[in-house]
Amino acid sequence: MKFKNIFKNKSKMTTENTEQDQEIDDATLEMNANGEQLIVEELPLEEQLAQDLAKEKDKFLRLFAEFENYKRRTAKERLDLFKTANQEVLQAMLPVMDDFDRALTEIKKSEDDVLLKGVELIYEKLKNTLNSKGLEEVEIKAGDIFNADFAEAITQIPAPSPNFKGKIVDVLEKGYKLGDKIIRFPKVVIGQ
């Protein structure tokens, strides 16, 4: 008996729902900003299809643009990675370059031509090899205006002349860059 009553009540609710569904068949349900359902008059089939097509086209264009941006960004990142992939190795070689510079200045003082030619030959080979990998010396010299973006000031000394005030007095250590990126800033002394 209980099952029959439940079934009757259920079938009664179903018939009421189908009547409401038929009323809504001629209209479309839409959600407003508050999350409430609103009944909107249904558009003719052609207009509805045109709107759906426009929505899908817009989604496609946005997705396509996003994918193109992704491709461009990853290609740029890949190029940057290739340019700086050997940065650590080149940075490890910089002290060797400094040692060669010091050795050349000392050998020039000793006036041993054979030794000087041999060291210069090895130094030039090393320098050319590093240059071929993209390593460049940061061009900075005494008398240039100090710019903290391109050099690191180690100390300030009283300017030897008024011309050297705020300028580089001496370059203590050369700076190097790999492409456009400075991998070691030149260390300089500036005039105060």
Residue, then its C-alpha position, 0 to 999 in steps of 0.5 A: m500500500k505504501f508503495k502504491n501511494i508513493f508511486k501515485n504521488k511520484s506520478k502526480m509530481t511528474t505530470e506537474n513537472t512535465e506541464q512546467d517543462q512544456e511551458i519552458d520548452d518555448a523559452t530558454l533558461e538563463m542564469n543571471a549574475n546572482g545565480e538565479q534562473l531567468i526565463v528568456e524568450e527563445l530565439p528563432l533557430e537561425e539566430q540561435l545557431a548564428q549566436d552559437l557559431a559566433k561564440e564558438k568562433d570567438k573561443f577558437l580565435r582566443l585559443f588560437a591567439e593564446f597558442e600563438n603567444y605560447k609558441r612565441r614565448t617558448a621560442k624566445e625562451r629557447l633562444d635565450l637558453f641556447k645563448t646562455a647555455n654555456q654561461e657557467v663554463l665561460q664564467a669559470m674561464l674568466p679567472v684564467m683570462d685574468d691570469f693571462d693578462r697578469a702574466l703578459t704584463e709581467i713577461k713584457k717587463s722581463e723582455d723575454d721575447v720567445l716567452l712573450k710570443g708563446v704566452e701571447l699565442i696561447y692567450e689569443k687562442l683562448k680569447n678567440t675561442l671564448n669570443s666565438k662562444g659569444l663572450e665579449e669584453v665590456e669596453i670601459k676605461a679610465g676617464d669614462i663616466f661611472n655608470a652603475d649599470f655597467a660597472e661595479a665600484i670597489t672604492q672611491i678615492p680623491a680625484p687626481s684632477p677635477n676632470f676625474k670627479g665622478k669618473i673612472v680612475d682605474v679599472l681593477e678587473k675586466g668585465y665580460k658579457l655574453g650576448d647582451k647580458i653582463i656575466r661579470f661587471p668590471k671592477v673600478v675605482i672612481g674619483q670623488 
